[in-house]
Amino acid sequence: MDTSKYKLKLFGNKDLPSYLLEKNNVVRIIVFTTAYSLLFINIFKPFNSESWIPNVNAGTNYLMYSSLMVLIGMVVVSLSRMLMGYVTKRVQIGYGEYVLWLIGEAVFVSVFYVFVGYAVGFIDRYLEEMPELTMWEAIFNIFTKSIANTFWMLLIPYIIALLYLDNANLRKRIEDLGGRKMESSIIHLKDERGEIKLSTNIENILYAESADNYVIIKYINGDKMMDFLLRTNLKKLSDDMRDTPLQRCHRSYMINLLHVMSLKKDASEFVIQFDTTSIKNITVSKSYQDSIMDAFTKFQK
Protein backbone atom coordinates (compact mmCIF):
# COMPACT_ATOMS: atom_id res chain seq x y z
CA MET A 1 0.00 0.00 0.00
CA ASP A 2 1.25 3.45 -0.90
CA THR A 3 1.79 5.12 2.48
CA SER A 4 2.08 8.52 0.77
CA LYS A 5 -1.66 8.48 0.00
CA TYR A 6 -4.06 10.56 2.04
CA LYS A 7 -6.30 8.21 4.03
CA LEU A 8 -10.02 8.97 3.86
CA LYS A 9 -11.71 6.81 6.49
CA LEU A 10 -15.03 8.40 7.42
CA PHE A 11 -16.17 5.14 9.03
CA GLY A 12 -12.85 3.93 10.44
CA ASN A 13 -13.04 0.83 8.24
CA LYS A 14 -10.43 -1.33 6.53
CA ASP A 15 -8.61 -0.35 3.37
CA LEU A 16 -10.43 -1.18 0.16
CA PRO A 17 -8.77 -4.20 -1.52
CA SER A 18 -6.70 -3.14 -4.51
CA TYR A 19 -8.28 -5.78 -6.77
CA LEU A 20 -11.57 -3.86 -6.75
CA LEU A 21 -9.77 -0.92 -8.36
CA GLU A 22 -7.84 -2.88 -10.99
CA LYS A 23 -8.79 -1.82 -14.51
CA ASN A 24 -9.67 -5.31 -15.74
CA ASN A 25 -11.91 -5.98 -12.76
CA VAL A 26 -13.64 -2.61 -13.09
CA VAL A 27 -14.39 -3.42 -16.75
CA ARG A 28 -15.72 -6.83 -15.71
CA ILE A 29 -18.10 -5.26 -13.18
CA ILE A 30 -19.41 -2.73 -15.73
CA VAL A 31 -19.85 -5.27 -18.55
CA PHE A 32 -21.53 -7.84 -16.30
CA THR A 33 -23.85 -5.26 -14.74
CA THR A 34 -24.82 -3.91 -18.18
CA ALA A 35 -25.53 -7.37 -19.62
CA TYR A 36 -27.47 -8.43 -16.53
CA SER A 37 -29.61 -5.26 -16.52
CA LEU A 38 -30.43 -5.52 -20.23
CA LEU A 39 -31.49 -9.16 -19.97
CA PHE A 40 -33.42 -8.61 -16.74
CA ILE A 41 -35.39 -5.66 -18.11
CA ASN A 42 -36.34 -7.38 -21.36
CA ILE A 43 -37.22 -10.73 -19.78
CA PHE A 44 -39.15 -9.59 -16.70
CA LYS A 45 -40.10 -6.00 -17.65
CA PRO A 46 -39.95 -4.92 -14.00
CA PHE A 47 -41.54 -1.89 -12.32
CA ASN A 48 -44.32 -1.71 -14.95
CA SER A 49 -41.68 -0.32 -17.33
CA GLU A 50 -43.79 -0.91 -20.47
CA SER A 51 -46.01 2.00 -19.47
CA TRP A 52 -43.22 4.47 -18.81
CA ILE A 53 -43.18 6.01 -22.30
CA PRO A 54 -46.10 6.49 -24.70
CA ASN A 55 -46.35 4.12 -27.69
CA VAL A 56 -43.78 1.70 -26.24
CA ASN A 57 -44.80 -1.93 -26.64
CA ALA A 58 -43.28 -5.26 -25.80
CA GLY A 59 -41.55 -5.62 -29.16
CA THR A 60 -38.72 -3.78 -30.89
CA ASN A 61 -39.57 -0.36 -29.44
CA TYR A 62 -39.27 -1.65 -25.90
CA LEU A 63 -35.92 -3.30 -26.67
CA MET A 64 -34.60 -0.06 -28.17
CA TYR A 65 -35.84 1.97 -25.22
CA SER A 66 -34.46 -0.42 -22.60
CA SER A 67 -31.12 -0.60 -24.44
CA LEU A 68 -30.93 3.18 -24.43
CA MET A 69 -31.62 3.34 -20.70
CA VAL A 70 -29.05 0.65 -19.90
CA LEU A 71 -26.50 2.36 -22.17
CA ILE A 72 -27.00 5.62 -20.29
CA GLY A 73 -26.37 3.80 -17.03
CA MET A 74 -23.24 2.14 -18.43
CA VAL A 75 -21.83 5.49 -19.59
CA VAL A 76 -22.49 7.14 -16.23
CA VAL A 77 -20.95 4.24 -14.29
CA SER A 78 -17.94 4.12 -16.63
CA LEU A 79 -17.27 7.83 -16.13
CA SER A 80 -17.72 7.37 -12.40
CA ARG A 81 -15.17 4.53 -12.28
CA MET A 82 -12.68 6.59 -14.29
CA LEU A 83 -13.05 9.32 -11.70
CA MET A 84 -12.73 6.77 -8.89
CA GLY A 85 -9.49 5.48 -10.41
CA TYR A 86 -8.12 9.03 -10.53
CA VAL A 87 -9.13 9.74 -6.92
CA THR A 88 -7.86 6.47 -5.44
CA LYS A 89 -4.41 7.06 -6.89
CA ARG A 90 -4.13 9.88 -4.35
CA VAL A 91 -6.56 8.89 -1.62
CA GLN A 92 -6.83 5.56 0.21
CA ILE A 93 -10.51 4.76 0.78
CA GLY A 94 -12.23 2.02 2.74
CA TYR A 95 -15.30 -0.15 2.26
CA GLY A 96 -17.64 2.51 3.60
CA GLU A 97 -16.43 5.14 1.13
CA TYR A 98 -16.69 2.59 -1.71
CA VAL A 99 -20.32 1.84 -0.83
CA LEU A 100 -21.07 5.57 -0.66
CA TRP A 101 -19.54 5.97 -4.10
CA LEU A 102 -21.77 3.19 -5.48
CA ILE A 103 -24.82 4.88 -3.96
CA GLY A 104 -23.74 8.12 -5.60
CA GLU A 105 -23.52 6.31 -8.94
CA ALA A 106 -27.09 5.08 -8.58
CA VAL A 107 -28.27 8.62 -7.78
CA PHE A 108 -26.52 10.11 -10.82
CA VAL A 109 -27.91 7.36 -13.06
CA SER A 110 -31.38 8.22 -11.75
CA VAL A 111 -30.83 11.90 -12.54
CA PHE A 112 -30.00 11.02 -16.13
CA TYR A 113 -33.03 8.77 -16.36
CA VAL A 114 -35.27 11.66 -15.21
CA PHE A 115 -33.65 13.91 -17.80
CA VAL A 116 -34.33 11.35 -20.54
CA GLY A 117 -37.88 10.91 -19.26
CA TYR A 118 -38.41 14.66 -19.54
CA ALA A 119 -36.91 14.75 -23.04
CA VAL A 120 -39.14 11.96 -24.41
CA GLY A 121 -42.34 13.30 -22.86
CA PHE A 122 -42.77 10.80 -20.05
CA ILE A 123 -43.17 13.53 -17.43
CA ASP A 124 -45.87 15.24 -19.51
CA ARG A 125 -47.80 11.95 -19.65
CA TYR A 126 -47.31 11.51 -15.92
CA LEU A 127 -48.82 14.98 -15.32
CA GLU A 128 -51.77 14.14 -17.57
CA GLU A 129 -52.52 11.10 -15.44
CA MET A 130 -51.97 13.04 -12.17
CA PRO A 131 -53.05 16.64 -12.88
CA GLU A 132 -53.07 17.55 -9.20
CA LEU A 133 -49.27 17.52 -9.19
CA THR A 134 -47.00 20.38 -10.18
CA MET A 135 -44.10 19.87 -12.58
CA TRP A 136 -41.53 19.74 -9.75
CA GLU A 137 -43.66 17.36 -7.71
CA ALA A 138 -43.90 15.05 -10.72
CA ILE A 139 -40.13 15.24 -11.29
CA PHE A 140 -39.50 14.49 -7.61
CA ASN A 141 -41.87 11.49 -7.64
CA ILE A 142 -40.28 10.10 -10.80
CA PHE A 143 -36.80 10.73 -9.40
CA THR A 144 -37.49 8.84 -6.16
CA LYS A 145 -39.00 5.92 -8.09
CA SER A 146 -36.05 5.97 -10.45
CA ILE A 147 -33.60 5.79 -7.54
CA ALA A 148 -35.47 2.83 -6.03
CA ASN A 149 -35.63 1.01 -9.35
CA THR A 150 -31.96 1.71 -10.11
CA PHE A 151 -30.87 0.41 -6.71
CA TRP A 152 -32.80 -2.80 -7.22
CA MET A 153 -31.44 -3.18 -10.74
CA LEU A 154 -27.81 -2.68 -9.69
CA LEU A 155 -27.85 -4.45 -6.33
CA ILE A 156 -27.93 -8.05 -7.56
CA PRO A 157 -25.27 -7.75 -10.33
CA TYR A 158 -23.00 -5.73 -8.03
CA ILE A 159 -23.22 -8.36 -5.28
CA ILE A 160 -22.59 -11.20 -7.76
CA ALA A 161 -19.66 -9.39 -9.37
CA LEU A 162 -18.05 -8.47 -6.05
CA LEU A 163 -18.43 -12.00 -4.69
CA TYR A 164 -16.89 -13.40 -7.87
CA LEU A 165 -13.93 -11.01 -7.72
CA ASP A 166 -13.41 -11.69 -4.02
CA ASN A 167 -13.39 -15.44 -4.67
CA ALA A 168 -11.03 -15.05 -7.65
CA ASN A 169 -8.68 -12.93 -5.55
CA LEU A 170 -8.75 -15.51 -2.73
CA ARG A 171 -7.89 -18.31 -5.18
CA LYS A 172 -5.05 -16.25 -6.61
CA ARG A 173 -3.64 -15.56 -3.15
CA ILE A 174 -3.79 -19.27 -2.28
CA GLU A 175 -2.06 -20.19 -5.54
CA ASP A 176 0.61 -17.53 -4.98
CA LEU A 177 1.13 -18.70 -1.42
CA GLY A 178 1.44 -22.29 -2.58
CA GLY A 179 3.91 -21.25 -5.27
CA ARG A 180 6.03 -19.32 -2.79
CA LYS A 181 6.02 -22.27 -0.38
CA MET A 182 7.05 -24.65 -3.16
CA GLU A 183 9.78 -22.32 -4.34
CA SER A 184 11.10 -21.57 -0.85
CA SER A 185 11.17 -25.27 0.14
CA ILE A 186 14.13 -25.86 -2.18
CA ILE A 187 17.46 -24.55 -0.89
CA HIS A 188 20.77 -24.30 -2.69
CA LEU A 189 23.94 -24.87 -0.69
CA LYS A 190 26.90 -22.96 -2.09
CA ASP A 191 30.62 -23.33 -1.47
CA GLU A 192 33.03 -20.54 -0.58
CA ARG A 193 33.16 -19.42 -4.23
CA GLY A 194 29.39 -19.15 -4.50
CA GLU A 195 28.93 -22.26 -6.63
CA ILE A 196 25.89 -24.42 -5.92
CA LYS A 197 27.01 -27.83 -4.70
CA LEU A 198 23.79 -29.27 -3.32
CA SER A 199 20.13 -28.47 -3.96
CA THR A 200 17.50 -30.20 -1.87
CA ASN A 201 14.23 -29.76 -0.05
CA ILE A 202 14.80 -27.87 3.19
CA GLU A 203 13.06 -30.67 5.13
CA ASN A 204 15.79 -33.09 4.08
CA ILE A 205 18.43 -31.12 5.98
CA LEU A 206 18.91 -32.08 9.64
CA TYR A 207 21.81 -29.91 10.79
CA ALA A 208 25.21 -28.60 9.74
CA GLU A 209 28.47 -29.00 11.64
CA SER A 210 31.68 -27.06 11.23
CA ALA A 211 34.83 -29.08 10.34
CA ASP A 212 37.90 -26.87 9.78
CA ASN A 213 37.50 -25.37 6.30
CA TYR A 214 34.40 -27.42 5.57
CA VAL A 215 30.85 -27.79 6.80
CA ILE A 216 29.35 -31.25 7.15
CA ILE A 217 25.73 -31.21 6.01
CA LYS A 218 23.68 -33.92 7.67
CA TYR A 219 20.73 -34.69 5.42
CA ILE A 220 18.21 -37.41 4.66
CA ASN A 221 18.49 -39.32 1.40
CA GLY A 222 15.68 -41.83 1.15
CA ASP A 223 15.61 -43.60 4.51
CA LYS A 224 19.25 -42.98 5.31
CA MET A 225 21.07 -40.11 6.99
CA MET A 226 23.92 -38.95 4.78
CA ASP A 227 26.87 -36.55 5.05
CA PHE A 228 27.73 -33.96 2.46
CA LEU A 229 31.04 -32.11 2.74
CA LEU A 230 30.71 -28.49 1.69
CA ARG A 231 33.82 -26.32 1.37
CA THR A 232 32.73 -23.18 3.18
CA ASN A 233 32.32 -21.92 6.75
CA LEU A 234 29.32 -21.57 9.04
CA LYS A 235 29.33 -17.79 8.87
CA LYS A 236 28.86 -17.75 5.09
CA LEU A 237 26.36 -20.59 5.22
CA SER A 238 24.43 -18.80 7.95
CA ASP A 239 24.30 -15.65 5.80
CA ASP A 240 23.07 -17.67 2.81
CA MET A 241 20.39 -19.40 4.92
CA ARG A 242 19.26 -16.27 6.80
CA ASP A 243 15.57 -16.57 5.81
CA THR A 244 15.29 -20.35 6.07
CA PRO A 245 14.68 -22.74 9.00
CA LEU A 246 18.38 -23.65 8.91
CA GLN A 247 19.67 -21.38 11.69
CA ARG A 248 22.94 -21.05 13.56
CA CYS A 249 22.75 -22.03 17.23
CA HIS A 250 26.41 -22.50 18.13
CA ARG A 251 29.81 -21.53 16.80
CA SER A 252 30.06 -25.07 15.42
CA TYR A 253 26.44 -25.91 14.54
CA MET A 254 23.44 -24.88 12.51
CA ILE A 255 20.14 -26.68 13.04
CA ASN A 256 17.04 -27.18 10.93
CA LEU A 257 14.21 -25.94 13.13
CA LEU A 258 11.71 -28.03 11.14
CA HIS A 259 13.19 -31.09 12.88
CA VAL A 260 13.40 -29.61 16.37
CA MET A 261 10.94 -31.19 18.76
CA SER A 262 11.75 -29.05 21.80
CA LEU A 263 14.20 -26.64 23.40
CA LYS A 264 15.10 -27.94 26.83
CA LYS A 265 16.65 -25.62 29.41
CA ASP A 266 19.73 -27.20 31.01
CA ALA A 267 21.45 -24.94 33.56
CA SER A 268 22.15 -21.73 31.62
CA GLU A 269 21.89 -23.31 28.16
CA PHE A 270 19.20 -24.68 25.91
CA VAL A 271 19.56 -28.16 24.49
CA ILE A 272 18.05 -29.00 21.11
CA GLN A 273 15.98 -32.17 21.06
CA PHE A 274 15.27 -33.39 17.54
CA ASP A 275 12.27 -35.29 16.27
CA THR A 276 14.41 -38.36 15.66
CA THR A 277 16.57 -40.24 18.14
CA SER A 278 19.29 -40.82 15.55
CA ILE A 279 20.50 -37.23 15.98
CA LYS A 280 22.55 -36.21 18.98
CA ASN A 281 21.36 -33.33 21.12
CA ILE A 282 22.95 -29.99 20.28
CA THR A 283 23.49 -27.10 22.68
CA VAL A 284 22.40 -23.54 21.93
CA SER A 285 25.08 -21.04 22.83
CA LYS A 286 24.00 -18.12 25.00
CA SER A 287 24.69 -15.60 22.24
CA TYR A 288 22.25 -17.40 19.91
CA GLN A 289 19.44 -18.12 22.38
CA ASP A 290 17.26 -15.12 21.53
CA SER A 291 17.54 -15.57 17.78
CA ILE A 292 16.87 -19.32 18.02
CA MET A 293 13.81 -18.79 20.20
CA ASP A 294 12.41 -16.26 17.70
CA ALA A 295 13.17 -18.51 14.73
CA PHE A 296 11.77 -21.57 16.52
CA THR A 297 8.42 -19.79 16.92
CA LYS A 298 8.47 -18.59 13.32
CA PHE A 299 9.34 -21.82 11.56
CA GLN A 300 7.60 -24.46 13.65
CA LYS A 301 4.83 -26.15 11.68
N, C-alpha and C positions, 0 to 999 in steps of 0.2 A: 504494500500500500504506500502511495506517495504521501509521506508525512508533511510535505510542503503545502498540501491542499488545506483550504479552510474547511473546518468541520461544521456542517449544519446539522444539528441534532435537536430538533424541537421537542422530540419525545424521549430523548435519552436512549434511543434504541441502537441495535447493532448496525455495523456498516453494511451497506447494500452489497451483495456478492457481485464481483466484477463480471461474471458471466452474463448477468442480466443486462449489461451495458455493451456487450460485445456486438459489433456490427452485424455479424451473421445471425446471431440470436434475435436481435431486434427485428431484422428482416423476416425471420421465421414467425415471430409473434404477429407482425402486421399482415403477412400473407395468409397465415392460418385464420386470423380473426376475420379478415375480409372474405375468404372463401366460406367460412362457417356462417357468417351473417347473411351472405347472398343466398346460400342454400336454405338456411332456416327461414328467411323471409318468403322465398318463393314456394317452399313446401308447405309451411304452416300458416302463412299469411297472418301473423300475430297482430294483436292490438287493433283489430278491425281495419287494417291498413288499406284494404281495397276501397274504402269510402273516403280516404283522405283527400283525394284530388278528383275533381269532376271528370267524367268520361273515361276513368281508368277501370279496365275490366281485368279478368283473371288471365288474359292471354298475353300477347306481345307487349301491349302498352304497360301492363303491370311489371313485366320483366324489365322493360327499359327504365321505368320509373324507379324500381327497387335497385337496379344496377347503378343508376345515377346517385341515389341516396347513399349506397354503400361506398361508391367511389369518392363521394365528398368526405365521408368519414375516414376513408383510407388516406386521403390527402392531408386532412387535418392531423391525424395521428402521426403520419410520416413527418410532417413539419415539426410536430411536438417532440418526436424522438430525436430529430436532428438538433433541436434546441437543447434537449436533455443531454445529449452527447457533448455539446459545447460547454454546458454548465458543469457537468460532472468531471470535466477535465481539470476544473479549478476548485470545485467544491465537493467534499465527501459527504454524501447523503446516506440516510438510513432507510429502513423499511417504511417507517411512517411517512417520510417525505416522498418516497416512491409512490405510496398509495395515494397521497394527496395529489401528486402529479397526475395519476391515472384518473382521479375524480375530476381534476381540471380539464383533462382531455375530453371526458364525457360531456362536461358543461359546454365546452367550445364547439363540439360536434353538434350539440343541441341548438346552439345559437345559429349555426350555419343551416341546420334543418329548418328553423323558423324563418330564416331569410329566404330560403328556397320556397317554403310554403307561401310566404307573402308574394314572391315573384310569380308563382304559377296560379295564384288566385285562391288558394286554399283558405286563407284567412277571410276573404270576402264571403266564401261559401259558409264558413263557420259563423259569421255574423248574420247571414241570412237565416240560418237555422236557429240562432240565439240572438234575436234583435235587442234584447234587454241589455246586452253587454256593449261596452265601449270598445273602440279599437285596441286600446292598451290592455283592457281586461281580457280581450280575446287572445292577444299576443302572449300575455302572461299565462293564461290557461294552457295554450298550446305549448308554450315553452316548458312548463312544469311537466306536462304529459310527455313531451319529447325527452326530457331528462330521464324520467322514469323508464321510458321505453329503451333509451340508449343504454342505461345502466344494465337493464336486463339482457339486452342484446350482447353487450360486451363482457358481462360477468363470466358466463360459462366458458367462452373461448379463452379468455385471459387466464382463468383458473387452470384449464387443461394445458395451455401453453406453458405456464409457469411450473406446473407439476412435471411436465415433460422435460423442461430444461433443467430443473432441479435434479431429477433422476439421472439425466444424461451427465450432468456435472459430477454427481456422486459416483457413477460408474467410471468416469474418466479419472477421478481422484484415486479410486481403488486400483485401477489399472496402473496408474503412475506409481502408486505406492508399491504395488507388487513388482513393477519393473525396477524400482530403486532397490527394493530388498534383494531381488535376484542379482542385480548388478553388484551391490555392495557385499554379497555373500562370497564372492570370489576375490581373493587377495593375491597379490603378486609379491613374492619375496625377492628382493634385489641384493646383489653383492655390493662390495665397497665401490665398484665402478658404476653402479646404477643399472647393471644388466639383470634382467629377470632370470632367475635360476629355478624358481618353483612357483607354480600357480595352482592353487587349490581352494576348495571351499573352506571358509573360515572355521567351520565346525570340525574340520578334520585336524586342525592344529590343537595340541594339548598344552604345550609350553615350550619355551626356548631357554637354553642354558648357555652361558658364556663359556668359551674354551679357548683361551689365548687370543689368537687373531681370527677365530672362527666363532660361529654361533651354532649350537646343535639344536635343530628343530625337531621336536618330538611330535610326530603326527600319525594319524591312523590311515592305513592303507588296507582296505578290505576289513579283515578281522584282526589284523596285526598292527602293533605299534612299531613304527619305523623311525630311524634317525636320518636326518638330512643335514649335511655339513655345509653351512653357508659362510663364505669368506666375507665377514663384515664384523661389526661390533654391536653391542646392545644399544648404544646411544643412537646410532644411525637407524637401526631397526625400529627402535622406539619412536623415532621421528617419523619414519615411514608409516608406522601403524597407529599413529596418533588418534585417528577417529574410528578405530576398530576395537573389538573386544580383547585383542591381544595387547595387554598393558604391562608395563614394567612395575615390579613389586620389590625388587632387590637389585643390588649392584650386579648380581650374577644371573638373575632370572626375569623372564617375562611370562605371564600366565594368560591363558585364554579364559576369560571370565564366563564364557558359555558352558565351561565344564567345571566351574567351581560350585560345590554344593553348599559350603558354608565358610565363614570366616570365624575361627575360634580364637578367643583371647587367651594367650598364655603368658603370664607375667606381664611384661610391658610390650609384648609383640603379638601380632595376629598370625595365626597359622592357617594356610590354605588347605582346605579339605576338598579333594576333587570328587567327581561323581563316579569314579572308578577306583577300585582298590589297587590297581596295577601301577598307579602313579604315587610317588612318594609325596609326603606333605612338604610344602614350601613355606618358608617364613616371609612375612612382609616386613621390610625394614621400616623403621620409625618415620623416615623422611618420605616414604611412599604411602603411608597409611591413609592420609586424607584423600589423595587422588584415587587410591584403590577402592575406598569406601564409596566415593562418588560414582566411579565407573561401574562398580558392582551393582549399584542401584539402577544405573542407566541400562546396562546390557543384559541383566537377568531376564530370562524369558517370562 
